[in-house]
Amino acid sequence: MSDSDWMLPNRPPPPPRQPVPGELLFEFNAGDALWRCELRCVRDIGVQAQFFCRDEFRTGRLWPFREEAIAWARRERRSIEAASAFGG
């Protein structure tokens, strides 16, 4: 397909985007759910910490430095664990 084929009405659809797994920071159980935290480098912008519960994205935050992303992820984990201890 050439660069100008994107304008054709019957062009083939692009292949589906393949997710790229992040770097696993930690996993933990909160209540009856398995949580996972991954770090992802976002080009030259910074590092994003992402939380997944039962393999579904729940929350994430972008930080300029890796150490800040890790510190936030640890605080977020404590918050999730505390909420599940109280039935939240």
Backbone torsions as a table, in degrees:
resi	resn	phi	psi	omega
1	MET	NA	131.2	179.7
2	SER	-85.4	171.8	-178.6
3	ASP	-62.9	-26.8	-177.9
4	SER	-89.3	-5.9	-179.4
5	ASP	-67.3	-16.7	-179.2
6	TRP	-62.7	-18.7	-179.4
7	MET	-85.7	-14.3	-176.1
8	LEU	-68.8	139.8	-176.9
9	PRO	-68.5	-28.4	-177.2
10	ASN	-108.6	29.1	-178.7
11	ARG	-66.6	149.7	177.2
12	PRO	-70.2	146.7	179.9
13	PRO	-69.1	152.5	177.7
14	PRO	-67.8	155.1	178.0
15	PRO	-63.3	149.3	-179.6
16	PRO	-63.3	146.4	178.7
17	ARG	-67.8	131.9	179.5
18	GLN	-97.4	124.4	179.8
19	PRO	-66.8	142.5	177.4
20	VAL	-107.5	118.5	-178.5
21	PRO	-65.1	146.0	177.3
22	GLY	-86.0	-176.2	176.6
23	GLU	-82.8	120.5	-179.2
24	LEU	-66.6	121.3	176.7
25	LEU	-90.8	-49.5	175.3
26	PHE	-165.7	163.7	172.1
27	GLU	-128.4	149.9	178.1
28	PHE	-158.0	158.6	176.0
29	ASN	-100.0	134.7	174.9
30	ALA	-133.2	113.3	-172.9
31	GLY	67.2	-127.0	179.1
32	ASP	-105.1	17.0	-174.8
33	ALA	-116.5	143.5	173.8
34	LEU	-93.2	124.2	177.9
35	TRP	-107.0	150.5	178.8
36	ARG	-137.3	139.7	175.8
37	CYS	-120.2	129.4	179.3
38	GLU	-124.0	149.4	173.6
39	LEU	-106.6	137.1	178.3
40	ARG	-131.9	129.8	174.9
41	CYS	-77.9	131.2	179.3
42	VAL	-111.2	89.3	-178.7
43	ARG	38.4	-128.3	-179.4
44	ASP	-95.5	11.2	-174.9
45	ILE	-85.0	-45.4	-178.1
46	GLY	162.6	-151.3	-177.5
47	VAL	-126.1	133.1	178.8
48	GLN	-107.4	131.2	171.9
49	ALA	-96.7	127.9	-178.2
50	GLN	-124.9	136.7	176.8
51	PHE	-108.5	135.9	176.9
52	PHE	-124.7	136.9	174.6
53	CYS	-121.9	123.1	-175.7
54	ARG	52.7	43.1	177.8
55	ASP	65.3	14.5	175.1
56	GLU	-110.2	134.5	178.4
57	PHE	-61.6	131.5	178.9
58	ARG	-113.8	-46.5	-179.3
59	THR	-159.8	159.5	177.5
60	GLY	-163.5	161.4	179.4
61	ARG	-150.5	140.8	-178.8
62	LEU	-96.9	132.9	179.9
63	TRP	-126.9	148.5	179.8
64	PRO	-70.4	-26.0	-177.1
65	PHE	-126.7	144.9	-178.3
66	ARG	-57.4	-42.2	-177.8
67	GLU	-62.0	-36.6	178.1
68	GLU	-68.1	-39.5	178.7
69	ALA	-63.8	-41.6	179.8
70	ILE	-66.4	-43.7	178.9
71	ALA	-61.4	-43.8	178.2
72	TRP	-63.2	-42.0	-179.2
73	ALA	-61.3	-40.2	178.3
74	ARG	-66.2	-39.6	176.4
75	ARG	-65.7	-41.5	179.7
76	GLU	-63.8	-39.7	178.1
77	ARG	-61.0	-46.1	179.0
78	ARG	-60.3	-38.4	179.3
79	SER	-65.7	-42.9	179.3
80	ILE	-65.1	-44.1	179.8
81	GLU	-64.6	-40.1	178.8
82	ALA	-65.4	-41.4	-180.0
83	ALA	-64.5	-38.6	-179.4
84	SER	-72.1	-27.6	177.7
85	ALA	-66.7	-26.7	179.3
86	PHE	-101.4	14.1	177.9
87	GLY	79.7	18.3	-177.1
88	GLY	-90.9	NA	NA
